[in-house]
Amino acid sequence: MKDPDTYWHVMTGRWIIAHGDVPRVDVFSHTAAGTPWIDGEWLSQVVMAVTYDHAGWLGLHALLIACVVATYAIICTFLMHVYPRWVSAVVSVGAIYFALFHLQNMRPHVLAMPLLALWTGLLSQSRGNIWLLCALMVLWANVHGSFILGIAIAAGIGYVSMAILAAALACINPYGYLLYETVWFQIAYMDVMRQQIHELRPVNAYDDMVQVIGLLVAAAVALWRGTKLGFRRAFTLCTILFFGLQNRRGLAFFGVTAPLIVAYSPRFSGSVSIPGRSALSDLISRFNVHSTTE
């Protein structure tokens, strides 16, 4: 066990189960007891606590493996609609290895990985069920703060209406709109947190050599194959990569989303048609949520 965070995630989940409510103030810290606390990972912690209480550390490792396998299966399934089966399998394995290279233990963001993959795949494919996407966002907002990335991806690749709807749906949680305060706090105080949290520090070409080489290989293959992306998707990918290079954990999100965004680019696969602007009422009846043509 190299990551002590797993312990307090389990203990927080136990506290939530015992009290039947989410914590509103810090109940564990001696120096900051009573400080207001918005626990945006409460549902993940409940899952971790239940798993640990019934199956111990073996159960947590099994849960981790299940999340990794689910993420791989989702990415591979979407890619098989565009690439041959063996190419999809190889790319998916590479994406998972790249994304989870530094992963040591079960953490809430691991539970969010399958949600991120499914969300990105459905958006990129532009054939998703609107109700499934709505349910995904509500679930995701209670699992991990990375739900904000899902909103950004929707807006970035042209699904502006879906992004607005998702932002509203994310407020369906025990803290309501205050959940966004946690996201803002993490962004505003990232420099301070980097001093204490290793995985939030910028990528180092020496310590993160495997991931840096993976990025270079992917870029070389993309150039070799003449990959072409619309401006929106290219800008979205570059933005995710920028934040990924700013902190190691962000590279995991890039590894999961990049293959799906690239594979379903209209200019690359030639298999996706982009509809014109549609009203929000049309969004509810079908998943034509593009706002402009790429």
C-alpha positions in Angstrom: 0.0 0.0 0.0 1.7 3.2 -1.2 -1.3 5.6 -1.2 -2.8 6.5 2.2 -5.8 8.2 0.5 -7.4 4.8 0.1 -7.8 4.6 3.9 -9.6 7.9 4.3 -11.8 7.3 1.3 -13.0 4.0 3.0 -13.4 5.7 6.3 -15.4 8.5 4.8 -17.7 6.0 3.1 -18.2 4.3 6.4 -19.1 7.6 8.1 -21.7 8.3 5.3 -23.3 4.9 5.7 -23.3 5.2 9.5 -24.9 8.7 9.6 -27.1 8.4 6.5 -25.8 11.7 5.2 -22.8 13.3 3.5 -20.3 15.2 5.6 -20.8 19.0 5.6 -17.7 19.8 7.7 -14.3 18.1 8.3 -14.9 15.3 10.8 -11.5 13.6 10.6 -8.8 16.3 10.7 -7.4 17.5 14.0 -6.1 20.8 12.8 -9.1 21.7 10.5 -12.0 20.1 12.4 -15.3 21.8 11.6 -14.0 23.4 8.4 -16.8 23.3 5.7 -16.3 20.4 3.4 -18.0 19.5 0.1 -17.3 15.9 -0.6 -17.7 15.5 -4.3 -16.6 11.9 -4.2 -19.1 10.6 -1.7 -20.7 7.9 -3.8 -17.3 6.5 -4.8 -16.4 6.4 -1.1 -19.6 4.5 -0.2 -18.8 1.9 -2.9 -15.3 1.6 -1.6 -16.4 1.2 2.0 -19.0 -1.4 1.2 -16.5 -3.3 -1.0 -13.8 -3.2 1.8 -16.2 -4.2 4.6 -17.4 -7.3 2.6 -14.2 -8.3 0.8 -11.3 -6.5 2.3 -8.3 -5.4 0.3 -8.9 -8.2 -2.2 -12.3 -6.7 -2.9 -10.8 -3.3 -3.6 -8.2 -4.8 -5.9 -11.0 -6.6 -7.7 -13.0 -3.4 -8.0 -10.0 -1.7 -9.5 -9.5 -4.5 -12.0 -13.2 -4.3 -12.9 -13.0 -0.6 -13.6 -9.9 -1.1 -15.8 -11.5 -3.9 -17.7 -14.8 -1.9 -18.2 -12.9 1.1 -19.4 -10.9 -1.1 -21.9 -14.1 -2.8 -23.1 -15.9 0.5 -23.7 -13.0 2.1 -25.6 -12.5 -1.1 -27.7 -16.2 -1.4 -28.5 -16.4 2.1 -29.8 -13.2 1.8 -31.8 -14.4 -1.4 -33.5 -17.0 0.6 -35.3 -14.2 2.5 -37.1 -11.1 0.3 -37.1 -10.5 -3.4 -37.6 -10.8 -5.5 -34.5 -7.1 -6.1 -33.9 -6.3 -2.4 -34.3 -9.1 -1.5 -31.8 -7.7 -4.0 -29.3 -4.1 -2.7 -29.6 -5.1 1.0 -29.4 -7.4 0.2 -26.4 -4.6 -1.6 -24.5 -2.2 1.3 -25.3 -4.8 3.8 -24.0 -5.4 2.0 -20.8 -1.7 1.4 -20.1 -1.0 5.0 -20.8 -3.9 6.3 -18.6 -3.3 4.0 -15.6 0.5 3.7 -15.7 0.9 5.3 -12.3 -2.1 3.7 -10.7 -1.3 1.9 -7.5 -4.5 1.6 -5.6 -8.3 2.0 -5.8 -9.3 5.6 -5.8 -12.5 7.5 -6.7 -11.1 8.7 -10.1 -10.7 5.1 -11.1 -14.5 4.6 -10.8 -15.0 7.6 -13.0 -12.8 6.2 -15.9 -15.6 4.0 -17.4 -18.0 6.9 -17.2 -15.5 9.2 -18.9 -15.0 6.6 -21.7 -18.7 6.0 -22.2 -19.5 9.7 -22.2 -16.8 10.5 -24.7 -17.6 7.6 -26.9 -21.3 8.4 -27.1 -20.7 12.1 -27.8 -18.0 11.4 -30.4 -20.2 8.8 -32.1 -23.1 11.3 -32.1 -25.6 8.4 -31.8 -26.0 8.3 -28.0 -29.3 8.1 -26.1 -30.0 11.5 -24.5 -31.5 9.8 -21.4 -28.4 7.6 -21.0 -26.2 10.7 -21.2 -28.3 12.5 -18.6 -28.1 9.6 -16.3 -24.4 9.3 -16.8 -23.8 12.9 -15.9 -25.9 12.7 -12.7 -24.0 9.6 -11.6 -20.7 11.0 -12.6 -21.2 14.3 -10.6 -21.7 12.2 -7.5 -18.7 9.9 -8.2 -15.8 12.3 -9.0 -15.1 15.9 -9.8 -13.9 14.9 -13.3 -17.5 15.4 -14.4 -16.4 18.9 -15.3 -14.2 17.4 -18.0 -17.3 15.8 -19.5 -19.0 19.1 -19.7 -15.9 20.7 -21.3 -15.6 17.9 -23.9 -19.3 18.3 -24.9 -18.9 22.0 -25.4 -15.4 21.6 -27.0 -16.5 19.3 -29.8 -19.6 21.1 -30.6 -22.4 19.8 -28.3 -23.1 23.1 -26.7 -26.7 22.3 -25.8 -25.6 19.0 -24.2 -23.0 20.8 -22.2 -25.5 23.3 -20.8 -27.9 20.5 -19.9 -25.1 18.5 -18.3 -24.0 21.5 -16.2 -27.5 21.7 -14.9 -27.8 18.0 -14.2 -24.5 18.0 -12.3 -26.3 20.0 -9.6 -28.4 16.9 -8.7 -26.2 15.9 -5.8 -26.4 16.4 -2.0 -24.6 19.8 -2.2 -26.4 21.2 -5.2 -24.7 24.0 -7.1 -22.1 24.3 -4.3 -20.3 21.2 -5.9 -18.8 23.6 -8.4 -17.0 25.4 -5.5 -14.9 22.3 -5.0 -13.9 22.3 -8.7 -13.0 26.0 -8.5 -11.1 25.5 -5.3 -9.0 22.8 -6.9 -8.2 24.9 -9.9 -7.5 28.1 -7.9 -5.2 26.3 -5.4 -3.6 23.8 -7.7 -0.1 25.4 -7.2 -0.4 24.9 -3.4 -1.7 21.3 -3.8 1.2 20.4 -6.1 3.6 21.0 -3.3 2.0 18.2 -1.3 0.5 15.9 -3.8 2.9 14.2 -6.2 0.4 13.1 -8.8 -0.7 16.7 -9.3 2.8 17.9 -10.3 3.7 18.5 -13.9 4.9 15.7 -16.1 8.6 15.0 -15.9 10.2 13.5 -19.0 12.5 11.4 -16.8 10.1 10.1 -14.2 7.2 9.7 -16.7 9.3 8.4 -19.6 6.8 5.7 -20.6 4.0 8.1 -20.9 6.2 10.7 -22.8 7.3 8.0 -25.2 3.7 7.0 -25.6 2.7 10.5 -26.6 5.6 10.7 -29.1 4.6 7.4 -30.7 1.0 8.4 -30.9 1.9 11.7 -32.5 4.2 10.0 -35.0 1.5 7.5 -36.0 -1.0 10.3 -36.4 1.4 12.2 -38.6 2.3 9.1 -40.6 -1.4 8.2 -41.2 -2.2 11.8 -42.1 -4.9 12.2 -39.4 -7.0 15.2 -39.9 -9.3 16.7 -37.2 -11.8 19.5 -37.3 -10.7 22.6 -35.4 -13.1 21.9 -32.4 -11.8 18.4 -31.8 -8.1 19.4 -32.3 -8.5 22.3 -29.9 -10.3 20.1 -27.3 -7.5 17.5 -27.5 -4.8 20.0 -27.2 -6.5 21.6 -24.2 -6.9 18.2 -22.4 -3.3 17.4 -23.2 -2.1 20.8 -21.8 -3.8 20.2 -18.5 -2.5 16.6 -18.6 1.0 17.9 -18.9 0.3 20.2 -16.0 -0.4 17.3 -13.7 0.2 13.6 -14.0 -3.4 12.5 -13.2 -4.6 14.6 -16.1 -2.7 12.4 -18.5 -5.0 9.5 -17.5 -8.0 11.5 -18.8 -6.2 12.3 -22.0 -5.4 8.6 -22.6 -9.0 7.6 -22.2 -10.5 10.4 -24.3 -8.0 10.9 -27.2 -8.6 7.7 -29.1 -12.4 8.2 -29.1 -12.3 11.8 -30.1 -9.9 11.1 -33.0 -11.6 7.9 -34.2 -15.0 9.6 -34.7 -13.7 12.8 -36.2 -15.8 13.4 -39.3 -12.8 14.4 -41.4 -10.9 11.3 -40.2 -13.4 8.4 -40.2 -15.8 9.8 -42.8 -18.6 7.9 -41.0 -20.3 10.6 -39.0 -22.6 13.3 -40.3 -22.9 16.5 -38.5 -26.4 18.0 -38.3 -27.1 21.7 -38.1 -28.3 23.7 -35.1 -31.2 22.1 -33.2 -33.4 23.4 -30.4 -33.2 22.0 -26.9 -36.6 20.3 -27.4 -35.1 18.3 -30.4 -32.2 17.3 -28.1 -34.7 15.6 -25.8 -36.3 13.6 -28.6 -33.1 12.6 -30.4 -29.3 13.0 -30.0 -28.7 15.6 -32.6 -26.9 18.0 -30.3 -24.3 19.6 -32.6 -24.5 23.3 -32.7 -22.3 24.0 -35.7 -20.7 22.0 -38.5 -17.1 21.0 -37.9 
